[in-house]
């Protein structure tokens, strides 16, 4: 099998496995985050554009914050984003950070 076909098959496998790998994190993101940050993390929805949220698929945008900073924002909120410390656990918030990092291309 040539390397291009192998690479394509590997990429497809990762795309299929990604939701399962993140499990609950994907559900939490869809429920709490996607309305502003977009299902795909681009922030291209109406609210995302209005609030000028970061495009999490952009490596440069992801480089502007640390995992610790992202965790703090998820739990405590920032600017117009409310915190979720009363709705999700610290462990779930940490999984959200990993989930957001996975958007990076």
N, C-alpha and C positions, 0 to 999 in steps of 0.2 A: 504494500500500500504506500502511495507516495506521501511525502510529508505534509503537503497542503491538505490532502484529504484527512490525514490523521489530526492535523491542527483543527480543521473544521469540525470533526467529530468530537474532539475534546472540548471545544468551545460550546458546542451544542449540549453536551453532557453537563457542563457547568451551568449553563442557563437553565436547564431542566432541574438540576439539583439545587440551585440557589434558593428557591422558596422553601424547599424542604430543609435545607441546612439552617435557615434562619427561623423556620417554623413560626413560633409565637411573635418574634420580632417583626415579621412581615405583617402579621395581623394587627399588632399594636401600631405600626407605622401607618397602615391603611386607615385605621380608625381615628388616629389622633393627629397625624402629620401630613398626610397626602393632600388634604384640602388646600393647604398653603404651599407645601414643598413639592407637590406633584407626585403622582404614582411612580414616576421614573426618576425623581429627585432633581429635576431640572428647574422646578419653581416656575414653570411656564403657565400655570393656571391663572385665572383672574386675580385671585387673592395674592398669589405669589408675585405676580407682576406689580400689583398695587403696593405691596409691602417691600418690594425689591429684595426678596430672599435670594440666598446664594444658590447657584447651580451646582449641586453636589456631584454632578458628573465631570465637572471641571477640576482637574488636579490642582490648578492654581488657587481656586476658591477653597478647596479642601486644605490647602497648605496655610490658610489664614487662621486656623484654629487648631488647638491641641485636643486630644481625646478628653482630657480633664476639663477643658473649657466647654466642650460640647456637652459633656455630662452635666456640668453645672447649669448650663442653659436649659437642658431638657428638664431638669428637676426644679430649678428656681425660676425659669423664664428670663426674658430679656426684651426690652422695649415693648412691642405690642404682643409678643408671644407670652402666653401664660405658662407657668410652670406646671409640671405633672407629678410632683412629689406626693400628692394626695391620691393619684390615680394609678401610678405604676411604682413598682419597687425599684430600688437602686440597681438591682441585678437586671431588671428589664430595661432600665435606662442605659446601662452599660451595653446591653445587646443592641439597643437603638444606635449607639455610637458605631458599633461594628457594622450594622446594617447600612448606615449612611456612608461609611467608608467604602463599602462594597459598590456604591454607585460610581465611584471614580473610574474614569476610563483611561 
